[in-house]
């Protein structure tokens, strides 16, 4: 992959803003102010794409109680219902009878939020989080029938 061309800019900010940025760099282990600022800009641009209902990829991470037996059936039923958007899933057994499941999804941002919410509110789900990115997967090869 060719190296990205970089451009230099100069920004003037209040001292208190610069102090907060420097603290963020320390807290989140950024290598430089530039890296932190680029990350913040990218997050803002991704949020903007989500607002515009663009097609995006995302991961839905769920933590749930494995003891609640009907939940697995509900999860599978929902994945089947949204087969076009839920591309793949992976689950791992955790301590204390908990399971973490991560689903790779693609679709319009509002679709992904609505579908994710249907998973998150299922009885037995302890918590869930959708993370979206400004990328699109290449088309998945389909068998002709």
N, C-alpha and C positions, 0 to 999 in steps of 0.2 A: 504494500500500500504506500503510495507516495506521501511524503511528509507534507503536512498542511502548511500553507504559507501564513505567516503571522504578521500582524500589523501592530504598531505601537500607538498607544493613545495616552493622553495626559488628562487626569481628572482632578478637580479641586473639590475637596469635601471638608466639612467642619471637623475640627480636631476630635470632637467626641465620637463622630462617625468613624474616623480612622482608628481610634482606640478600640471601638467595638469590633471593627474588622480585624484588627490585630489579635484581639482576644479570641475571635472565632477561628482564626488561623491556628492558634495554639490549641484550642479546645478540640478542633476537628482534624488536626494534624495535616493541614494543607502545607505544601512545600513553599508556597509564595502567595503574596497578595494577588498576583495575576491569576493563579489557579483558583483561588477562592472567588474572585470576581467573575471569572468565566463560568464557574459552577453555578453561582447565583443567577447569572444571566440565562444560562441553559434551563434552569428550573423555572424561571419566569416564562421563557418561550414555550416550554412544555405545557405549563399551566394555561397559556394563551391558546395553544392548539386544542387543549381539552375543552376550553370554553367554546371554541369554534366548532366543536363536534367532529373533529378530524378522526380518521382511522388511525389507531395507535395500537401498540402492543402493550401488554401489561402482565403483571403477576399478581395473583390473588393468593395471599398466604392466610391459611386458617389454622387455628389451634382448637382442637376439640377433644371431648371426653370420649374415649373408646368404649367406656362402659355403657354408653347410651346406644344400644344396638340398632334401633331404627334409623339412626343418623346416616350410617354408611349407605343404606338403600336410598335415602333422600338425596345424598350427595351424588350418587351414581345416576339417579333419575334426572336431576338437574343438569348434570354434565351431558347426558343423552339429549335432553331437551334443547340445550344450547351447543350442540355438536359443532356448529359452524364457528362459534366464538371460542369455545374451550378446546384448544389445540392439544394440550397434553397435561397430565397431572402426575405428581410424585408425592408419595406420603412416606413418613418415617415414624416408627413407634418411638415414643419418648418415655421417660420415667413417669411414675405416678399415673399410669393408665391414660396418658395423653397421646395425641397424634398431631403431627404437623403435616399439613398438606399444602403443596404449592401448585397452582394451576397457571399454565401459560395461556394467555388469552389474546385475541385480536379482534378489533371491531371499532365502531364509532365510540367515542369516549362516553357519551350518554348511555349507550348500550352496555358498555363494560361496567359502568357504575351501577346501573339497574340490575344487571345479572349478578354482580358481586354482592349486592345488598341481599338478594334472594338467598345466597349461600350463607352470608353472615348471620342472618336472623333465624336460621334453623335451630331448633331446640337441641342442645348439646354442644353447639359452637361456643367456645369461650371468648375468642376474639378473632377478628379478621381485618386484613389490610390490603387494599388495592394500590399498587404502584404502577403508574403508566409512563411510557417512554415515547418519544417522538420518532418512532421507527415503524417499519412495516416489514413483515416477513415476506419472502418470495412466495409465489403461488405454490400450493401443495399439489403434487401430481395426483390426478384422479384416474381411476380405471374407467374405461368406456364400457358401458353396459347396454 
